[in-house]
Amino acid sequence: MFLFQNSGYKYQKLINLCLTGTCIFALIGVLVSSKIFFLLYFIQFMASWLCFIFTVIYHRKRVAFVFKSEWRHIIFSLIAVIVLFLTYYFSTM
């Protein structure tokens, strides 16, 4: 999780196992069929969001501290991504 770079957090191994496992299963799904791949990729997508939401809720004090101390960097990154996306979008119309 990007909020906990270079530091450990509770349930880190379990979350990494879940994310790695769903990724590997989605890659195996490519070899089976397109429909299986789409299903496994959807499961991977949902599992990653659930892991993210669980981690944010469980470590809400730590997340709040990161947002309070790094809000300028987060806003700058968000604006940069939005500007680059809009530039790409309007240049490919």
N, C-alpha and C positions, 0 to 999 in steps of 0.2 A: 504494500500500500504506500502511495506516495507521501502520505502524511507522516510516516514513520521511517523515513530514509535513515539508514545506518543505525537503527536502534531496534531492539526487540520489543515485542508487545505480546500480551496474553492471547493465546490461540493462534499465534503466527504459524506454527507448524501445521496445524489443522487446516487453516485457510490456504496455505501454500499447497498442501496436499490436494485440497478440493480444486483449486485453480489449475494445478498441473494435471490432475487426473482428467478433468473435463476437457482440457486442451488436447491431451493425448487421445482421448476417445473421439474427439471431433476430427483429429487427423486420421485416425483409423477409419472413421466414417467416409472419408474421401475415397478410400480404396474399395468400399462396399458399394455404395450407390449415392446418387445425388440427394435423394429423399432422406436417406439415413444421415448423410452429412448435414443437411439443413436442420433436421431434428436435433442432432447432437450439438450443432453450433448454437441453436436456440437455447438448448439446455446450458451450454457453456456461458452464453451471454447472461441468462437469468441467474445462474450460480454466481457469476462475478459480481453482479449488482447486489445480490443478497449478501455476499461476503462483505462487500463494501459498506452496505447499510448496517449490517451487524457490527462491524468494526467501529464505525462512526458512532453508533448508539452506545456500544459498550465502553468506548474510550472518549466519551463526549467532553470531559474536562480537558483532556489532552488536545483534542481537536479544536476546542474553543481557544485554548492557549496559542496553538499554531496559527489559527486565523487572526487572532488579535495581534500577534507579533509580526505576521507576514502578510497582512492584508494588502499592502502596497504592491508587493511582488505578485500576489495572486491576481489582483485587478489588472496589473500591467500585462501579465501573461494572457489573461482572458481577452483583453482588448486587442492584443497582438493577434491572437488566433481568430477573433471575429473579423478584424480588418483583412487578414490574409485570406480567410474564407470568402468574404464578400468580393475581394479583388479577383479571386479565382472564379467565383460564380459569374460576376458581370463580364469578365474577359472571355468566358466560354459560351456566352449566350448566342 
